[in-house]
Amino acid sequence: MTDDAATATLDIDGLRTALHCPRRYEFAHVHGLEGSDDDTVADRVDVLRTAICDALRSGETDRGALEAVASDRLSTLWTDHDEPFHSSTQRRHERRVLEATLSAYLDRVGTAHAAGIERLDADAARGELIGPALPLSSAVDVADGAHAAERVRIDATVDYVYGDGSSIVGVRFVPTLAPLGRLRYRSDWEGDVAELFTDHFDDGSPTFEPDPVGSLLETAVVIDGLRGLRDRLELGDRTCRYVQIPLADRSAATVNWVQNTVETSLEVADLTDVYVDHHTYGMTHDHRNETVDDRLETVAASLLAGPFDPSDRWERIAEHACPDCEYTVCCQEYIATEVRFDG
């Protein structure tokens, strides 16, 4: 995978959608049919993401100064946030949750990451390290067997990149780490992670794990995109890593309703090691996984070729993907299942 010129473009969100159901991908990403845009959690994450990125862009690395900039920016963004609430009390509570999450971020990694950005910026050729939504891309060669290989660019984003010793690290803010599934608790590819990944694509297996599988494909794209960024910034042979940080996970939050205070902690997930095939790494000394990379090419090829037919794994899709799908009203496979007659 490289960042060479590509003749077609996909994005990682589309690939993740297709893992749930190729027909859903067709509706959302080919025909552009809009689903529900009422995602209040994502909107709140965007508010906090922007505040943090703006604070990191200030160049401050001291805990107090960084928090002051981030808090001021959060206050401004929250004033302009037009989400409807049941009451002013609920609105004040949601702001306290964001403030507690910001404090937890600064305590857990914020100042270290700010210092890492400063160090990386000093070593790098001119280039942007802070987003939000800092674009990265990976290019893969795909072929359907009947045509010559086609170069396809797959786009992804991170929110900022910082230096950590001999590595550069891409960080993406997410609502929660729940989509990672068992990846959240594993540090190696070998074993049940490899089994989960291969079983998801096995038509004879009942396994249906589109979210963690999608996270592995995303990791492949991001790490390859970071290699391209590393080369453009002339950062030598540093290794590349990918980290996700949740900004809307309330499982660790403690609310004191009497004193109107919120406290929380923050978990950080480094997906690099769980993606790396150590056999490949031992030969190349590069963070790669040939199984995941090859499947990324296969999925990309299927999306370029169509026809987005879900029939091969319809039973798994119907059981797991249809119940929360926004496109069932126009899905011929789902409608056929619902209106079929016995006899």
C-alpha positions as CSV (number, residue, x, y, z in Angstrom):
1,M,0.0,0.0,0.0
2,T,1.3,3.4,-1.0
3,D,0.1,7.0,-1.5
4,D,0.7,6.9,-5.3
5,A,-1.8,8.5,-7.6
6,A,-5.1,6.6,-7.6
7,T,-7.9,6.3,-10.3
8,A,-10.8,5.8,-7.8
9,T,-11.5,6.8,-4.3
10,L,-13.2,5.2,-1.3
11,D,-13.3,6.1,2.3
12,I,-13.0,4.0,5.4
13,D,-16.5,4.9,6.7
14,G,-17.9,3.4,3.5
15,L,-15.9,0.2,3.9
16,R,-17.1,-0.1,7.5
17,T,-20.7,0.3,6.3
18,A,-20.2,-2.4,3.6
19,L,-19.0,-4.8,6.3
20,H,-22.4,-4.6,7.9
21,C,-24.3,-4.9,4.6
22,P,-23.2,-4.2,1.0
23,R,-26.8,-3.1,0.2
24,R,-26.6,-0.5,3.0
25,Y,-23.4,0.7,1.5
26,E,-25.1,1.1,-1.9
27,F,-27.9,3.2,-0.5
28,A,-25.7,5.4,1.7
29,H,-22.5,5.8,-0.3
30,V,-23.4,5.1,-4.0
31,H,-26.9,6.6,-4.2
32,G,-26.3,9.1,-1.4
33,L,-29.6,8.4,0.4
34,E,-29.6,10.2,3.7
35,G,-30.2,8.3,6.9
36,S,-31.1,9.9,10.2
37,D,-29.0,13.0,10.9
38,D,-30.1,13.2,14.5
39,D,-26.8,12.1,16.2
40,T,-26.5,14.1,19.3
41,V,-23.6,12.1,20.7
42,A,-21.5,12.6,17.5
43,D,-22.3,16.3,17.6
44,R,-21.1,16.6,21.3
45,V,-18.0,14.7,20.4
46,D,-17.4,17.2,17.6
47,V,-17.7,20.1,20.0
48,L,-15.1,18.6,22.4
49,R,-12.9,17.4,19.5
50,T,-12.7,20.9,18.1
51,A,-12.0,22.5,21.5
52,I,-9.1,20.1,22.2
53,C,-7.6,20.5,18.7
54,D,-7.7,24.2,19.0
55,A,-6.0,24.1,22.4
56,L,-3.3,21.8,21.0
57,R,-2.8,24.3,18.1
58,S,-2.1,27.1,20.6
59,G,1.3,25.5,21.3
60,E,0.7,25.4,25.1
61,T,2.1,22.4,26.9
62,D,1.6,23.4,30.5
63,R,-1.4,21.6,32.1
64,G,-3.0,24.8,33.4
65,A,-2.4,26.9,30.3
66,L,-3.7,24.1,28.0
67,E,-6.8,23.6,30.1
68,A,-7.5,27.3,30.1
69,V,-7.4,27.5,26.3
70,A,-9.4,24.3,25.8
71,S,-12.1,25.4,28.4
72,D,-12.5,28.8,26.8
73,R,-12.9,27.3,23.4
74,L,-15.4,24.7,24.7
75,S,-17.4,27.5,26.3
76,T,-17.7,29.4,23.1
77,L,-18.6,26.3,21.0
78,W,-21.1,25.1,23.6
79,T,-22.8,28.6,23.5
80,D,-23.3,28.1,19.7
81,H,-24.4,24.4,20.1
82,D,-28.0,24.3,19.2
83,E,-29.0,20.8,20.3
84,P,-32.5,20.8,21.8
85,F,-32.6,19.8,25.5
86,H,-35.5,19.0,27.8
87,S,-34.5,21.7,30.2
88,S,-31.7,24.2,31.0
89,T,-30.7,21.8,33.8
90,Q,-30.0,19.0,31.3
91,R,-28.0,21.4,29.1
92,R,-25.9,22.4,32.1
93,H,-25.4,18.8,33.0
94,E,-24.2,17.8,29.5
95,R,-21.7,20.7,29.6
96,R,-20.4,19.5,32.9
97,V,-19.9,16.0,31.4
98,L,-17.9,17.5,28.5
99,E,-15.8,19.5,31.0
100,A,-15.1,16.4,33.1
101,T,-14.1,14.5,29.9
102,L,-11.8,17.3,28.9
103,S,-10.2,17.3,32.4
104,A,-9.8,13.5,32.2
105,Y,-8.2,13.8,28.7
106,L,-5.7,16.3,30.0
107,D,-4.9,14.2,33.0
108,R,-4.5,11.0,31.0
109,V,-2.6,12.1,27.9
110,G,-3.3,15.7,27.0
111,T,-0.1,17.4,28.2
112,A,2.1,14.5,27.0
113,H,0.5,14.6,23.6
114,A,0.9,18.4,23.4
115,A,4.6,18.1,24.2
116,G,4.9,15.3,21.6
117,I,3.3,17.6,18.9
118,E,5.8,20.3,19.8
119,R,8.8,17.9,19.5
120,L,7.5,16.4,16.2
121,D,6.8,19.8,14.7
122,A,10.4,20.9,15.5
123,D,11.7,17.9,13.6
124,A,9.3,17.9,10.7
125,A,9.4,19.7,7.4
126,R,6.5,22.1,7.0
127,G,3.2,20.3,7.4
128,E,0.0,20.2,9.4
129,L,-0.1,17.9,12.4
130,I,-3.4,19.0,14.0
131,G,-7.0,18.7,12.7
132,P,-9.7,18.0,13.5
133,A,-10.2,15.5,10.7
134,L,-6.6,15.6,9.5
135,P,-6.7,13.7,6.1
136,L,-4.7,10.5,5.5
137,S,-4.9,8.1,2.7
138,S,-3.7,4.7,1.6
139,A,-3.5,3.4,-2.0
140,V,-4.1,-0.2,-2.9
141,D,-4.2,-2.2,-6.1
142,V,-7.4,-4.1,-6.8
143,A,-8.4,-6.4,-9.6
144,D,-11.6,-8.4,-10.3
145,G,-9.9,-11.1,-12.3
146,A,-11.2,-9.8,-15.6
147,H,-9.4,-6.5,-15.7
148,A,-6.0,-5.1,-15.0
149,A,-5.3,-4.0,-11.5
150,E,-6.7,-0.5,-10.6
151,R,-5.1,1.8,-8.1
152,V,-7.7,2.9,-5.4
153,R,-7.2,5.5,-2.8
154,I,-8.8,4.9,0.6
155,D,-9.3,7.9,2.8
156,A,-9.3,8.1,6.6
157,T,-8.8,10.9,9.1
158,V,-7.1,11.4,12.5
159,D,-7.5,14.4,14.7
160,Y,-3.8,15.0,15.4
161,V,-0.4,13.4,15.1
162,Y,2.3,13.6,17.8
163,G,5.8,12.2,18.3
164,D,6.5,9.5,20.9
165,G,10.2,8.5,21.0
166,S,10.9,6.7,17.7
167,S,7.3,6.7,16.6
168,I,4.7,9.0,15.2
169,V,1.2,8.4,16.5
170,G,-2.1,9.3,14.9
171,V,-4.9,10.0,17.3
172,R,-8.6,9.8,16.5
173,F,-11.4,10.9,18.9
174,V,-14.4,8.5,18.8
175,P,-17.6,8.4,20.8
176,T,-16.8,5.1,22.6
177,L,-14.5,2.1,22.3
178,A,-17.4,-0.3,22.2
179,P,-17.1,-1.0,18.4
180,L,-13.7,-2.5,19.0
181,G,-15.2,-5.5,20.7
182,R,-12.4,-7.8,21.9
183,L,-9.8,-5.7,20.2
184,R,-10.3,-3.4,23.2
185,Y,-8.8,-6.0,25.5
186,R,-6.2,-7.6,23.3
187,S,-2.6,-6.6,22.5
188,D,-1.8,-9.3,19.9
189,W,-3.1,-10.3,16.5
190,E,-2.4,-14.0,17.0
191,G,-5.1,-16.0,18.6
192,D,-8.8,-15.0,18.9
193,V,-8.4,-11.7,17.0
194,A,-7.0,-13.5,13.9
195,E,-9.8,-16.1,14.3
196,L,-12.5,-13.4,14.6
197,F,-11.2,-11.6,11.5
198,T,-11.0,-14.7,9.3
199,D,-14.3,-16.2,10.5
200,H,-16.2,-13.0,9.7
201,F,-15.4,-13.5,6.0
202,D,-16.0,-17.2,6.1
203,D,-19.4,-18.0,4.5
204,G,-19.6,-21.2,6.5
205,S,-19.1,-19.5,9.9
206,P,-21.9,-17.9,11.9
207,T,-19.4,-15.1,13.1
208,F,-20.5,-11.6,12.2
209,E,-18.2,-9.0,13.6
210,P,-18.2,-6.0,11.3
211,D,-17.2,-3.4,13.9
212,P,-13.9,-4.9,15.1
213,V,-13.1,-6.1,11.6
214,G,-13.7,-2.6,10.3
215,S,-11.4,-1.2,13.0
216,L,-8.7,-3.5,11.8
217,L,-9.2,-2.3,8.2
218,E,-9.2,1.3,9.4
219,T,-5.9,0.7,11.3
220,A,-4.3,-0.6,8.1
221,V,-5.4,2.5,6.2
222,V,-4.4,4.9,9.0
223,I,-1.0,3.4,9.6
224,D,-0.2,3.4,5.9
225,G,-1.4,6.9,5.7
226,L,0.9,7.9,8.5
227,R,3.8,6.4,6.7
228,G,3.0,8.7,3.8
229,L,2.8,11.7,6.1
230,R,6.1,10.7,7.8
231,D,7.8,10.6,4.4
232,R,6.3,13.9,3.3
233,L,7.5,15.5,6.6
234,E,11.0,13.9,6.2
235,L,10.8,12.2,9.5
236,G,13.1,9.3,8.6
237,D,12.3,5.7,9.4
238,R,10.1,6.3,12.5
239,T,7.4,3.6,13.1
240,C,3.8,4.6,13.0
241,R,1.1,3.9,15.5
242,Y,-2.7,4.5,15.7
243,V,-4.6,5.4,18.9
244,Q,-8.3,6.0,19.6
245,I,-9.6,8.0,22.5
246,P,-13.3,8.0,23.5
247,L,-15.0,11.3,24.3
248,A,-18.6,10.0,25.0
249,D,-18.1,6.9,27.1
250,R,-20.0,7.4,30.3
251,S,-19.2,4.0,31.9
252,A,-16.6,5.6,34.1
253,A,-18.5,8.8,35.0
254,T,-19.6,9.5,38.5
255,V,-22.3,12.2,39.0
256,N,-22.9,13.9,42.3
257,W,-26.4,15.3,41.8
258,V,-26.3,17.2,45.2
259,Q,-23.2,19.2,44.4
260,N,-23.8,19.1,40.6
261,T,-20.4,17.7,39.8
262,V,-19.2,15.1,37.3
263,E,-16.0,13.1,37.5
264,T,-14.7,10.6,34.9
265,S,-11.6,8.8,33.6
266,L,-10.5,8.1,30.1
267,E,-9.4,4.9,28.4
268,V,-6.9,5.0,25.5
269,A,-6.8,2.2,22.9
270,D,-3.7,1.6,20.9
271,L,-4.7,-0.5,17.9
272,T,-1.2,-0.9,16.4
273,D,-0.1,-4.1,18.2
274,V,-3.4,-5.9,17.8
275,Y,-3.1,-5.2,14.0
276,V,0.5,-6.2,13.6
277,D,1.3,-9.7,12.4
278,H,4.5,-10.3,14.3
279,H,5.7,-12.9,11.8
280,T,5.5,-10.2,9.1
281,Y,7.0,-7.7,11.4
282,G,9.9,-10.0,12.2
283,M,10.8,-10.1,8.5
284,T,10.1,-6.5,7.5
285,H,10.4,-4.6,10.8
286,D,7.4,-2.6,9.6
287,H,3.9,-2.5,11.2
288,R,2.0,-4.5,8.7
289,N,-0.5,-7.4,8.6
290,E,-0.7,-9.2,5.3
291,T,-4.0,-10.9,6.1
292,V,-5.7,-7.6,6.9
293,D,-4.1,-5.8,4.0
294,D,-5.1,-8.4,1.5
295,R,-8.7,-8.4,2.7
296,L,-8.7,-4.6,2.5
297,E,-7.9,-4.9,-1.2
298,T,-10.7,-7.6,-1.6
299,V,-13.3,-5.4,0.1
300,A,-12.3,-2.4,-2.0
301,A,-12.5,-4.4,-5.2
302,S,-16.0,-5.7,-4.4
303,L,-17.2,-2.1,-3.8
304,L,-15.8,-0.9,-7.1
305,A,-17.3,-3.8,-9.0
306,G,-20.7,-4.0,-7.3
307,P,-23.5,-5.3,-7.5
308,F,-23.7,-5.0,-3.6
309,D,-25.6,-8.3,-3.4
310,P,-25.9,-9.4,0.3
311,S,-27.4,-12.8,-0.5
312,D,-24.2,-14.8,0.2
313,R,-24.5,-14.0,3.9
314,W,-28.1,-12.8,4.1
315,E,-29.0,-14.8,7.2
316,R,-26.3,-13.1,9.3
317,I,-27.1,-9.7,7.9
318,A,-30.8,-10.1,8.5
319,E,-30.2,-11.1,12.1
320,H,-27.5,-8.6,13.0
321,A,-27.7,-5.6,10.6
322,C,-31.3,-5.2,9.6
323,P,-32.8,-4.5,13.0
324,D,-31.0,-1.1,13.2
325,C,-30.8,-0.3,9.5
326,E,-32.3,2.9,8.3
327,Y,-32.7,1.7,4.7
328,T,-35.0,-1.4,5.2
329,V,-37.9,0.5,3.7
330,C,-36.2,0.5,0.3
331,C,-34.2,-2.7,0.5
332,Q,-35.6,-5.4,-1.8
333,E,-34.0,-8.3,0.1
334,Y,-35.5,-7.2,3.4
335,I,-38.9,-6.5,1.9
336,A,-38.9,-9.9,0.1
337,T,-38.2,-11.5,3.5
338,E,-41.0,-9.6,5.2
339,V,-43.7,-10.2,2.7
340,R,-43.0,-13.8,1.7
341,F,-45.8,-16.3,1.8
342,D,-45.8,-19.8,3.2
343,G,-46.9,-22.7,1.0
